[in-house]
Amino acid sequence: MVRVKICGITNLADANECAERGAHAIGLNFHPESPRAISPFAARKIINGLPPFVSTVGIFVNWAAEPIVVLSQALRLGFAQLHGDETPQTVGEVAKKIPTIKALRVGKGRPLPAFAKYRVAAAFLLDGVRGAEFGGTGQTTDWELARQSARSHRVILAGGLTPENVAEAIAQVRPYGVDVASGVESRPGQKDHGKLRAFFQELKRVDGMYLTAANSDPFVGTWVLDPATLHYEHGRPGLRATYVVEPTPCGLQFHLDAEDADRKPIKVSYGGELAGREQPIPGTNAVLVLTRLNENLIESALKRDGQVVDRWTREVLPDRKTMRIIQYVTKSTGEKFRNTSFYRRTK
């Protein structure tokens, strides 16, 4: 499911309409120069009137870290979105206190954003570029650069989205979420409820397409290690592991919750396209390559400096209730080993 944030909310009626339509979050703009700016007092009235399970995101432009944290905590915001030219230090200070979204401007002719500078961010919002303005311009983001970014980062696509193009944008970029402001307005700060309905109708149509694909994917579900099946030729296995496999717009996402042989916890998530492309792993010099060999077999390879350092396959067996994972180990001496484990589907 693609997450949805409606930005530039200035009144409770619009906020409740967004919630009713299925928005996961609303954006409250505290940038004084924005036509959608609101006061903390007005923001509190909106927040207090929201139904449960709708997150609130405060939008800040070039504020110092301390006032961002103070206001965010006072209003109990779910996230702080830093939409200006904030330094990595400022982003880091805010992120210690409140989950942070860093907005980055992506336009044609520009290089990929410097994600590594802001690795503490919970997600990256990619917005279009128009002069020195900070968001809400209706300028379309470079979807090709956004698509490349979404392969290896949690990307929220913004900039120029409308009911007419959001389905195409999701299909091309395959983002974690989408963000819209001017595309569903009658004027800045005033949402057009007809456009909101049309926007969410398109999102439901897209989600339906992915849900159909997900329901037919044999890997999607929860898989628990059967420790009695462990057969390791090299190394020591942990005895507890659970994989949760989820569909994404571009492929599959794997979430591992496990313990190693010394019972130290392991929690890691990875995934993406299953087309054999190299996908950079943020914060490292490694890349992950996921290749779907057939409906029931996926090969994974971890590469550093162009060399495969780890390779494994996961296969759903004909009963569709058992998944076999084989790790292929090659030592520096050339010796080869296979470590095999079986997982049982619980969901």
Backbone torsions as a table, in degrees:
resi	resn	phi	psi	omega
1	MET	NA	133.2	177.1
2	VAL	-83.7	127.3	179.8
3	ARG	-75.4	153.3	-174.8
4	VAL	-131.3	128.3	173.1
5	LYS	-121.3	128.9	174.4
6	ILE	-102.5	118.4	-172.3
7	CYS	-101.9	161.4	176.9
8	GLY	75.2	33.4	178.4
9	ILE	-76.4	132.4	-177.8
10	THR	-125.1	-4.0	-178.6
11	ASN	-150.6	158.1	-174.8
12	LEU	-68.4	-33.9	-179.8
13	ALA	-61.0	-44.7	177.9
14	ASP	-66.2	-40.0	-180.0
15	ALA	-61.2	-43.9	-179.2
16	ASN	-70.2	-33.0	175.5
17	GLU	-64.2	-41.9	177.1
18	CYS	-61.5	-45.0	-179.8
19	ALA	-62.7	-42.4	-179.2
20	GLU	-62.7	-35.3	-178.5
21	ARG	-78.1	-17.0	176.7
22	GLY	116.9	16.7	178.6
23	ALA	-64.5	138.1	175.9
24	HIS	-82.8	-25.6	-177.0
25	ALA	-154.7	155.4	171.2
26	ILE	-122.7	151.2	-180.0
27	GLY	-107.8	131.1	179.7
28	LEU	-114.6	119.1	-167.8
29	ASN	-96.3	120.7	178.9
30	PHE	-108.3	19.5	176.9
31	HIS	-87.0	112.1	-172.2
32	PRO	-56.7	-29.1	-176.4
33	GLU	-84.3	-4.6	179.9
34	SER	-80.9	141.7	174.7
35	PRO	-68.8	-8.3	178.9
36	ARG	-107.1	13.6	-177.8
37	ALA	-67.3	142.2	174.5
38	ILE	-133.0	162.3	179.5
39	SER	-84.5	158.5	174.0
40	PRO	-56.3	-35.1	178.8
41	PHE	-63.2	-46.2	178.9
42	ALA	-65.5	-37.9	179.3
43	ALA	-62.4	-41.4	-179.6
44	ARG	-62.5	-39.2	179.0
45	LYS	-62.1	-40.9	178.9
46	ILE	-66.5	-47.8	-177.8
47	ILE	-59.6	-43.3	-178.3
48	ASN	-66.8	-22.3	-178.8
49	GLY	-95.3	-0.8	-178.1
50	LEU	-77.1	147.9	172.3
51	PRO	-73.9	168.9	179.4
52	PRO	-63.9	158.7	171.4
53	PHE	71.7	19.3	171.9
54	VAL	-114.3	117.6	-178.2
55	SER	-77.7	152.4	176.1
56	THR	-115.0	135.7	-177.2
57	VAL	-123.0	121.9	175.3
58	GLY	-89.8	131.9	-179.3
59	ILE	-101.9	122.6	-178.5
60	PHE	-125.4	140.8	180.0
61	VAL	-124.5	109.2	174.1
62	ASN	59.3	35.1	170.9
63	TRP	-82.8	157.6	169.2
64	ALA	-72.0	160.1	-174.3
65	ALA	-63.8	-44.2	-172.5
66	GLU	-60.7	-49.3	179.0
67	PRO	-65.3	-29.4	175.0
68	ILE	-62.1	-47.6	-178.2
69	VAL	-65.3	-44.0	-177.7
70	VAL	-61.6	-48.7	-178.7
71	LEU	-68.1	-40.9	179.8
72	SER	-60.7	-42.6	-180.0
73	GLN	-72.3	-36.5	179.3
74	ALA	-64.0	-38.6	-179.7
75	LEU	-90.0	-5.7	-177.1
76	ARG	57.3	47.4	177.2
77	LEU	-69.2	148.9	177.6
78	GLY	-77.0	-33.9	-176.4
79	PHE	-146.9	153.3	168.0
80	ALA	-110.1	125.5	177.8
81	GLN	-105.1	116.6	-178.6
82	LEU	-96.2	109.3	-167.0
83	HIS	-110.7	15.0	-179.0
84	GLY	-112.7	-143.6	-179.9
85	ASP	-103.6	41.7	-177.0
86	GLU	-62.1	145.1	178.4
87	THR	-78.4	159.3	173.8
88	PRO	-55.6	-33.7	179.1
89	GLN	-63.9	-44.3	179.2
90	THR	-63.4	-44.8	178.7
91	VAL	-59.7	-42.7	-179.6
92	GLY	-64.2	-40.6	-179.8
93	GLU	-65.6	-41.4	179.2
94	VAL	-67.3	-42.7	-175.8
95	ALA	-64.0	-21.1	176.6
96	LYS	-69.0	-23.9	-173.7
97	LYS	-109.1	-28.5	-175.7
98	ILE	-150.8	140.3	177.5
99	PRO	-54.7	135.7	-169.4
100	THR	-124.3	134.7	172.4
101	ILE	-107.9	127.3	177.6
102	LYS	-103.1	122.1	176.9
103	ALA	-86.2	136.4	179.2
104	LEU	-131.9	138.9	-178.2
105	ARG	-89.4	131.3	-175.5
106	VAL	-128.7	111.4	179.1
107	GLY	-129.3	165.3	-179.5
108	LYS	-61.8	137.2	-179.2
109	GLY	87.2	-5.7	178.1
110	ARG	-92.9	151.5	175.3
111	PRO	-75.2	170.7	174.3
112	LEU	-59.4	142.9	179.8
113	PRO	-60.6	157.9	-178.8
114	ALA	-85.5	73.0	-176.7
115	PHE	-59.3	-38.3	-173.9
116	ALA	-59.8	-27.7	-180.0
117	LYS	-66.8	-24.3	-174.3
118	TYR	-122.0	39.5	-171.7
119	ARG	-64.8	-15.1	178.3
120	VAL	-77.6	-11.2	-178.5
121	ALA	-66.5	142.7	177.7
122	ALA	-72.5	-27.4	179.2
123	ALA	-163.0	165.9	179.0
124	PHE	-121.0	127.0	174.8
125	LEU	-97.8	120.4	-179.7
126	LEU	-99.8	120.5	-174.0
127	ASP	-119.9	160.5	177.5
128	GLY	-74.4	171.7	-176.1
129	VAL	-119.4	127.8	169.5
130	ARG	-145.0	100.9	-178.7
131	GLY	59.4	-135.1	-178.8
132	ALA	-101.4	14.1	-177.8
133	GLU	-74.2	152.3	-177.3
134	PHE	-113.8	81.7	172.3
135	GLY	80.1	165.8	178.0
136	GLY	69.4	20.2	-175.9
137	THR	-90.8	-17.2	-174.1
138	GLY	79.2	4.7	179.7
139	GLN	-78.6	129.6	-175.9
140	THR	-72.4	137.1	175.3
141	THR	-73.7	154.3	174.0
142	ASP	-71.0	104.0	-174.3
143	TRP	-66.3	-31.1	-179.6
144	GLU	-67.9	-44.3	176.2
145	LEU	-64.7	-38.0	178.0
146	ALA	-64.0	-39.9	179.3
147	ARG	-62.6	-44.6	178.3
148	GLN	-61.0	-39.2	-179.4
149	SER	-68.1	-38.8	-176.0
150	ALA	-68.9	-15.2	177.6
151	ARG	-64.7	-30.1	-172.6
152	SER	-132.3	5.0	179.6
153	HIS	-138.5	158.1	177.2
154	ARG	-81.6	100.5	-171.9
155	VAL	-106.7	130.5	169.7
156	ILE	-104.9	117.5	-176.1
157	LEU	-87.0	126.3	177.0
158	ALA	-130.6	-180.0	174.3
159	GLY	92.3	99.8	171.6
160	GLY	73.7	16.4	179.1
161	LEU	-78.3	142.2	-179.0
162	THR	-143.0	169.1	173.8
163	PRO	-58.7	-26.5	-176.3
164	GLU	-78.9	-25.1	-174.2
165	ASN	-121.5	-2.4	-173.2
166	VAL	-66.3	-36.3	179.3
167	ALA	-64.3	-43.3	178.5
168	GLU	-64.5	-39.7	179.9
169	ALA	-62.2	-44.2	-179.8
170	ILE	-65.0	-42.3	-179.2
171	ALA	-63.0	-36.4	-177.2
172	GLN	-83.3	-44.2	-173.8
173	VAL	-87.7	-37.4	-175.7
174	ARG	56.3	60.6	-176.0
175	PRO	-84.6	168.6	172.3
176	TYR	-69.1	-38.5	-179.6
177	GLY	-154.7	171.0	175.9
178	VAL	-125.9	154.5	-177.6
179	ASP	-135.7	130.5	-178.6
180	VAL	-137.0	143.7	174.9
181	ALA	-132.4	-77.2	-174.2
182	SER	-65.5	-25.4	-177.1
183	GLY	-69.2	-11.6	178.5
184	VAL	-127.4	33.3	-177.9
185	GLU	-116.4	153.6	168.1
186	SER	-91.6	-29.3	171.5
187	ARG	-159.0	162.8	-176.9
188	PRO	-55.4	124.4	179.2
189	GLY	89.6	-6.1	179.3
190	GLN	-122.2	113.6	-177.8
191	LYS	-79.3	143.6	174.7
192	ASP	-93.7	110.8	-172.8
193	HIS	-67.1	-27.9	174.4
194	GLY	-66.4	-42.1	177.1
195	LYS	-67.4	-36.4	176.6
196	LEU	-61.4	-44.9	179.3
197	ARG	-60.1	-44.2	-179.0
198	ALA	-64.3	-39.0	179.9
199	PHE	-62.4	-47.5	-178.2
200	PHE	-72.1	-28.7	174.3
201	GLN	-63.1	-40.0	176.9
202	GLU	-66.1	-40.2	179.1
203	LEU	-64.6	-40.1	178.1
204	LYS	-64.9	-37.0	178.0
205	ARG	-63.8	-43.7	179.5
206	VAL	-65.5	-44.9	179.0
207	ASP	-60.5	-36.8	178.2
208	GLY	-62.8	-38.1	177.5
209	MET	-63.5	-44.4	-178.9
210	TYR	-70.9	-34.7	179.4
211	LEU	-64.8	-40.0	177.4
212	THR	-60.2	-44.3	179.1
213	ALA	-65.7	-39.0	-178.1
214	ALA	-66.3	-40.0	-177.7
215	ASN	-63.4	-23.9	-178.8
216	SER	-96.0	-4.4	-177.9
217	ASP	-84.1	120.7	-175.5
218	PRO	-67.8	-17.0	-176.6
219	PHE	-84.5	-24.3	-174.5
220	VAL	-66.0	128.1	-179.9
221	GLY	147.0	-168.2	179.1
222	THR	-113.5	130.1	-175.2
223	TRP	-125.6	129.4	-177.7
224	VAL	-116.0	133.6	-179.9
225	LEU	-62.4	134.3	169.7
226	ASP	-96.7	101.5	-173.0
227	PRO	-62.5	-22.0	-179.8
228	ALA	-69.2	-15.1	-176.5
229	THR	-95.1	-2.7	-175.1
230	LEU	-63.9	130.3	174.6
231	HIS	-138.2	98.3	-176.1
232	TYR	-108.0	127.8	174.3
233	GLU	-93.8	-14.2	-178.2
234	HIS	-149.3	132.2	177.6
235	GLY	85.0	-179.3	-178.3
236	ARG	-118.1	127.6	-177.8
237	PRO	-87.7	151.7	166.2
238	GLY	-79.6	160.5	-174.3
239	LEU	-106.1	-0.7	178.1
240	ARG	-132.3	128.3	177.5
241	ALA	-160.4	138.4	175.5
242	THR	-133.7	128.7	173.6
243	TYR	-105.9	131.1	167.5
244	VAL	-111.6	120.7	-177.2
245	VAL	-110.7	122.6	-177.2
246	GLU	-119.7	147.6	174.2
247	PRO	-77.3	147.3	171.8
248	THR	-128.5	165.7	178.1
249	PRO	-57.1	-24.6	-175.9
250	CYS	-108.5	-5.5	-178.2
251	GLY	167.0	-118.7	-179.7
252	LEU	-136.0	151.3	174.9
253	GLN	-121.2	129.8	-178.2
254	PHE	-108.8	127.4	177.7
255	HIS	-117.5	118.2	-177.8
256	LEU	-108.3	127.0	172.9
257	ASP	-122.8	111.4	-170.4
258	ALA	-150.2	178.9	171.2
259	GLU	-129.5	144.5	176.7
260	ASP	-82.6	-173.8	-175.7
261	ALA	-62.6	-23.4	178.0
262	ASP	-97.8	12.6	177.1
263	ARG	67.3	24.4	172.7
264	LYS	-82.3	136.8	-175.6
265	PRO	-69.3	144.1	175.6
266	ILE	-127.2	120.4	174.6
267	LYS	-132.6	118.9	-177.2
268	VAL	-148.4	145.7	175.6
269	SER	-126.8	139.5	177.4
270	TYR	-156.5	168.1	179.4
271	GLY	152.7	-163.9	-179.0
272	GLY	135.0	-148.2	-179.6
273	GLU	-66.0	151.0	-179.6
274	LEU	-113.1	34.9	-172.4
275	ALA	-107.3	12.8	177.4
276	GLY	80.3	16.3	179.3
277	ARG	-91.0	150.0	176.6
278	GLU	-75.5	126.7	-179.6
279	GLN	-119.6	112.0	-178.1
280	PRO	-58.8	142.7	175.9
281	ILE	-97.9	115.7	-175.2
282	PRO	-54.8	138.0	176.2
283	GLY	80.7	5.4	-179.9
284	THR	-135.5	174.6	174.4
285	ASN	-101.4	19.5	-176.5
286	ALA	-105.1	160.3	175.0
287	VAL	-130.0	151.6	178.2
288	LEU	-112.2	135.7	177.6
289	VAL	-121.7	117.2	177.9
290	LEU	-111.2	127.0	-176.6
291	THR	-130.8	123.2	176.0
292	ARG	-87.3	110.9	-177.4
293	LEU	-82.4	-33.8	169.2
294	ASN	-159.3	-175.2	-174.2
295	GLU	-56.4	-34.9	-172.9
296	ASN	-108.2	7.9	-174.3
297	LEU	-137.8	124.3	177.9
298	ILE	-125.4	131.8	175.7
299	GLU	-104.7	137.1	178.0
300	SER	-121.8	139.5	178.3
301	ALA	-138.3	134.6	174.9
302	LEU	-104.5	126.6	-176.5
303	LYS	-123.2	140.7	171.6
304	ARG	-131.6	132.5	-179.7
305	ASP	52.3	37.7	176.2
306	GLY	82.0	-3.2	-177.4
307	GLN	-108.4	139.0	175.8
308	VAL	-73.9	121.2	-179.6
309	VAL	-107.9	-14.2	177.1
310	ASP	-156.6	138.5	179.8
311	ARG	-144.0	138.0	178.2
312	TRP	-151.0	158.3	175.7
313	THR	-122.8	149.2	170.8
314	ARG	-126.5	133.0	-175.3
315	GLU	-132.9	128.3	172.7
316	VAL	-84.9	122.5	-176.7
317	LEU	-78.2	166.4	-172.0
318	PRO	-54.9	-28.4	179.7
319	ASP	-73.1	-9.6	-179.9
320	ARG	60.8	11.3	177.8
321	LYS	-113.9	-3.1	-176.9
322	THR	-129.6	134.3	175.9
323	MET	-120.6	127.9	179.0
324	ARG	-104.2	128.4	176.1
325	ILE	-114.6	127.3	177.2
326	ILE	-120.1	123.3	174.0
327	GLN	-99.3	130.3	-179.8
328	TYR	-103.2	116.0	-175.3
329	VAL	-109.9	127.3	174.3
330	THR	-122.8	117.0	-179.5
331	LYS	-80.0	168.1	-179.0
332	SER	-63.1	-21.8	179.1
333	THR	-80.6	-7.5	-177.6
334	GLY	97.1	-9.7	178.2
335	GLU	-64.8	141.4	-178.0
336	LYS	-119.6	140.0	-179.2
337	PHE	-135.4	158.6	174.9
338	ARG	-128.6	130.9	175.2
339	ASN	-112.6	123.1	-173.6
340	THR	-119.8	139.4	175.3
341	SER	-145.0	153.5	179.2
342	PHE	-120.3	139.3	179.2
343	TYR	-118.6	144.2	178.8
344	ARG	-107.3	136.9	178.7
345	ARG	-73.0	131.9	174.7
346	THR	-111.9	-20.0	176.4
347	LYS	-139.3	NA	NA
